Structures are given as C-alpha cells and as structure tokens.
Amino acid sequence: MPSPAGWREVPCIECGAFVAGIDFAERCAACQKRHRRRAQRVASRAALGAAVVAAAWCLWGLPRTPASRWLTVVAIGGAYGFVYLIAKRVAMEGLR
C-alpha cells in the first residue's frame, strides 16, 4: 500500500524510525540489511548441516570407486547450494 501523496515519511515496521521512500509495513534499509544478514547466517548453518549429512551418506553408503567420489563432490555441493537457497528464503519469510 503506497503512502499518501502528502506524507513524506512513514515508520519502519521493525525499528519505528520515520524513513522517506518506504511504504507502510516495510523495513528501512538498515533493518532490511540486518534482517538479510540474520537470514544468511541461519541458512549457512542449515546448509552446512545438510552438507555434512550428505557427505556422511556418500562416504559410508557408496562403494569406493572414482565415479562415486565425483558423485560425493557433486552431492555435497548440491546439498549445500539447494539447502542454502531454501533455508534463506524460509528465514527471510519467517524471521522477524
């Protein structure tokens, strides 16, 4: 919902500071940056856990062949990347 034409500043939903250029129920630039950093931290930890689980599964569940070693590298990288993207999106939506 855009702010009325006569209003130059609206309050940030998180810190309450009046900031020009944002709409109602939005965060200011500083709060948005802080929120994004926190979501990245949560996503990074979740992705690291998923990569460790994928590595354990690949190392103990697959035979010891050169092809399975490449599969292990791809699985660890893929698990980290996918879980990071999903966890970051969930954290951005869920964290306040």
N, C-alpha and C positions, 0 to 999 in steps of 0.2 A: 504494500500500500504506500504509494508515494506521499510525501509530506505535502501539506497545503502550500500554495504558492507564496503566502505571506510569511511562512515560517522558514527561517534560515537554518536553524539548528534543532536537532531532536536528540533525546538522550540515548546513550548506548544502553543496550539491554543488560550488559554484564556489569559495567563499572558505573553507569549512571552519568557519565560526563556528557555534556552537550557538545555535539560534533556536527559540523556542517557537511552536507553531502551524503548522509546516510538516511535510510528510511526508518520508519518505526519498526521495532522488534529486530533490529540488526546490531551487529557489534561494530565498534570503532576499529580502526586499523591496528592499533596496539593490542586490543583484546583478541582480534582475529588472528594476529600473528602468534600470540601466546597460546590460543586455542589450537592452532595448527601444529605448533611445536609439541604440545602435550599429546596430541593425536599421533604424531610421528614417533614419539617415544614409546607409546603403547603399542603401536603397530610394529615397531622394530623388535620389541621384546617378544611379541607373539610370533613374529616371523622367525626369529632365532630359535624359539622353542620348536616350531614346526620343522625347521631345517635339521635340528638335532634328532628329532623323531624320524625324519626321512633318512638321515644318514645311518642311524641305528638299524632301521629296517633294511636298507640296502646292504650294509656291511654284514649283517648276520643272516639275512634271508636269501641273498643271491649267491650263486656259485662264483668262485674266484676265476673269472675269465676277463680278458681285456675288454670285451663288449660290456660286461656288467660293470666294470669300472667307469666306463663312459656313461652308462646309464645312471650310476651313482652320482656323478658330477652333474648331469642334467637334472636329476630328481631333486638334488639338494638346492640347486639354483632356482629351479622352477617352484619348488615348495616355498622357498623364501620370497620370491617375487610375487606369487599369487596371494600368499597369506598376508604379505605386507600391504598390497593394494586393498584387499578386502577388509583387513583389520583397520586400516587407516580410514576407509570410508565409514565403517561402523563406528569408530571412535569419533569421527567428526560429527556424526549424527547423534551419537549417544552421550558423549561427554558434555558437561555444562560448565 
